[in-house]
Structure formats: structure tokens, C-alpha cells
Amino acid sequence: MEAMGWGDFLVVLACCAATMLVCRTVPLFALKGRQLPEGVERALGFIPPAAFAALVANDLLSPGMFDAGLWSAAAPLVAAGVVALVAWRTKSLLWCAVSGVVAYALLTLV
């Protein structure tokens, strides 16, 4: 197999950059000044929490999470439960972060 040369690499890089630019800017300019239907706006509102949940789930759940034992896998899940409870009660990102760090630190000492 032959290695990719700099010319080929620059072509691929330029194509990727152009595609990303088009995919990110065309919808912005196409929808500028237009009112979206309420259902579409509500559906788009679910994207940030869903993306955040996917990132958190990726860190909390892994195929080999129970390899080191039950408590090693349960500690982050219990800390996440504490954070969910604090988030539900306070709706404060600061208190969620503080409670998550403290809960995880205490659970690792047990």
C-alpha cells in the first residue's frame, strides 16, 4: 500500500473543510429571518440535552466496567445519581459539579 502524498492529503483536507463549512453555514443563511414551526423548534431544543447525555453515558457505561469489580463500576453511577438529584432540586450547574466531585471522592474512599 502506498502512503498518501502531501498533495492528496491537501485535497482531502480541502474537501473536508469545504463540506463542513457548507453543512454549517448553508442552513444558517437559508433559515435566517424565518420562523420555524413550533414542533420543529421544540424538537431542536432536545438536541443539547441529548448530546450531553450521550457524552455522560459514554463516560459512565463501558463494556468492561465490571472487570475491576462491582464497586468500581457502581461508584461513578452512584455519583451520577447524586448529581441528578442535586440537578433536579437546585437546577444549578455549579452545585451539580460540586456535588458530583464530592460524591465521587467520598465513594472512592469507601
N, C-alpha and C positions, 0 to 999 in steps of 0.2 A: 504494500500500500504506500502510495506516495504522499508525502507531507504537503499540507496546504501552503502555498506561497503567500507572500505579503499582498500581492495583487488580488488573489482570490479572497483572502481574508478581508481586505478593504471593501470589496464588492459585497460580500455577505454583511459586513458591518453597516455599510451604507443602506442596503436593502432593509435590514432590521430597524435601523434608526428611522428611515422614511416611513416604514409601516407603523411603528409606534407613534410617530408624530401624527400621521393621518388618522389613526384609530383614536387618538386622544383629542385632537383639535377639531376634526370634522363634525362630530356630534355637538361639540360646544358651539360652533358657529351656526350649525343647522337649527339648533333649538333656541338660539339667542332671541329673547323677546317673546317667545311663545309660551303659552300656558299649557302645562301638561294636564291630562285628566287626573282627577283625584285618586283613582285607583293606581295609576302609574306612579304618582308621587308617593303614595303610601307604600307601594312595593319597593321603590328605590330607597325608602327610609330604612328598610330591613337590611340593606347591604352592609353598612358599617358594623352593626352588632353581629351579623353572621360571619363576616370576615374576622372579627376579633375572637368570636367563639371558636372558629376553626384554628386560629393560631394558638389559643389556650388549650384546646383539645389535643392538638398536635404535641404540645409540651407535656400534658398530663398523662396521655394514654399512648403506650407504645407496645409493640408485640412482646418484648421481653421484660416488661415492667415487673413481673412477679419472679423473675430469675433470682434476685437478691433476697427474696423473702416477702412475706405478706406485709409486714410493717413498712418496709422500704417503699412498697407500692402504695400503701394506704396513706402515708403521711402527706404527700402532696395533694391527694384527693380530699383529705380531711381539711387541710389548709384552704383548699379551693372552696369547700363548703362554708368555712368560716367567712371567707371573703364574700361569697354570695349572700350570706345572712347579713353581713355588715352593709353590703351594697343595697340590699332590699330595705334595711332600716334607715340608713343615713343618706343614700344616694350621693355619696361623696367619694370622688376618686382618691383623694388624699387618705381618708380613713380606710378605704379598701386596701391601698398599698401598705399602709402601716400595719393593719390587722393581718394581712397575708404574710408579711415578713415576720412579725412577732409569732404568729401561729406556727409557721413553718420552723422557725428557730426553736420554739418550745417543743414541738413534736420531734425534732431531731435529737433533743436532749433526753427524751423518754426512751 
